[in-house]
Amino acid sequence: MSAQVLSAQQQRLVIDEVERYLDLVSREFNVELPRIEVRFDLIGKTVGMYRKKRDERVIRFNAYVFAKYWQESLHDTVPHEVAHYVSDIMFDCRYIRPHGREWQSIMRFFGVEPKTRCYFDLSDIPGREIRRFDYLCGCGTHQLTAVRHNRIKAGKRRYFCRSCSAELVQVA
């Protein structure tokens, strides 16, 4: 089976659900919650993510997982990520634990069990392609990830073989 992706209509329903939860919190707690950007650009095994980088806040979802597990994702993942955003706005995420009591109380307010994991079969969900680079030592060839490769190229790190202790050198 090939992985399906969310339709534009389904994406709109997810965004509407995010806004419904935000309106619920705004009314109940009389707090101003700025609208947050919602993206469907996650890939791999992550279902949802709230991210704050400097002043940018965004909620990201994996469209493939949502398409495969529509009801579960709408019921659990959407409030999970919205609760991260709300707890950040109300309590400042620098001072609370990501799945701490503040986040849990918001999840309960939403009427959702505060779970931190889901157990979906994601074997047919497209993943990130991890680029690898060939390196040699005294006893063989090793494949290093792009992160390690870039550290070597920048002169920040040296890596050694665990078997022969020789420094790894990139294959020309």
N, C-alpha and C positions, 0 to 999 in steps of 0.2 A: 504494500500500500504506500503510495506517495503522500507526503505530508501536504495538508491543505493549509491555506492561510485565511485569515478573517476577511469577510467582505466589508465593503465600505459601510453598509448598514449595520453590521455587527460592531464595527469600530465605533460608530455613532452611539450605539446602545451602551457600550462600555464607558464612553465619555459621559453620557447622560447619567450613568450609575455613579461615576466619580462625583459629578456635580450634585446628585441627590444626597450623597453622604455629606458633602461639604455644606449644603443648605441645612441639613439636619443638625449638624454641629453649630452652625452660625445661629440658628434659631434657639436651640436649647441653651447654649452657653453665652449668647450675646457677644460673639467674637467675630471680628472681621477676618475672613479667610480669602485672600486673593486667589483668583482662579489659577490653576496650575496647568502647565502644558502636559499633555498626555501623548506619548509616542508608542508605536507598535514596532520597535526596532530591535528588541532583544533577540538574541539567537542562542542556541545551545540549550543547556539544561535549566537555566534560570527562567522562572515563570513571570516574575514581576520584580520591580526595583523602584524604590524612591531614592533619588539622588539630589543632594544639595552640594553645589560647587560654587563657592563664593556667594554671589547673590542669585544664582540661577537654581531654580528648583524644577524638577521634572519627575513625572511618574512614567516608567517604561514598562511595557508588557511584551511578552513573547506571543506574537500572533499565531504561530504554529501550535503552541500548547493550548491557547484559548480556543482555536478551531477544533482541536481534538477533544478537549475537556471543557466545553462551553459552560455548562451549568455550574460545575465545580469552581471554575475560574471566576465566573461572575459572582458566585456566592462567597467564596473565600479569599481569592487573590485581590480583587478590587478593594474590599474593605481593609485588607491587610496593608496594602500600600497607602491607601488614603489615611489610615491610622498613623502611619509613620509621618506623613506630611502634617497631619493635625497635631501630633505630639511635638513635632519640631516647632511649629508656629506657637503653640500654647506653652510649651515648657523649655524650648531651646534644646535641640538634640545634643549640644555640647555637654549638657549637664545631666542627661538621663541615659539609661541603657536602651539599646535599640528595641528590645522586646521586654522592657521593664514594666513596672506596674502602671506607669502612665499610658503606655501603648496598650497594655492589656485592658485597662479600664475603658479606653476608647473602643476597643474591639467589642467588649461586653455591651457598651452603650449601643453599638451597631447591631447587637443581637447575634454576634458571631463568636464562636469559640476561638480564643486567642492562640491559634496554632502557629508554629513557626516553620513547619515543613509540610509538604504534600508528597504523596507517594504515587506518582503517575508513571506509567510505562512510556518512557521517552525514547525508546530505541529507534523509532522511525522519524524523530524530529531532527531537522538539519542542525548540525553543530558548527562551531567555529573551526575553521581550518587553521591548524597550527603549523607554521612554517618551521622546518628544521634544517640545520646546516651540518655538513659532514666535517668531523675533526678527527685527526690521527694522533695516536700515541705510540709507544713502543710495542704494544701487543695487539693493536687492532684499530677499528674505526668506531667512533661514537657520533651520535646525533645530538646536537644541542639545539635548544629552542631559540627563537629569535631574540628573546630577552637576554639570554646568556651570550649569544653571538654579539649582540650590540654592546654589551658590557665589555667584552674582549676588545672589540673594535675601538671603543672609546678609551681604552687603556685603564679602565676602572677595575678590572678583575682578571685573574688568571685561574684556569681550571686544570686539575690534574687527574689522571686516571687512578681509580681506586685499586686496580690490580698491579700495575707496574710503576705507579707514582710519577710517570713522565708527564710533562706539560702537554696539554692538548693543543694541536696546531691545525689551523683550517686547511682542508684539502684545496689545493689550487685549482 
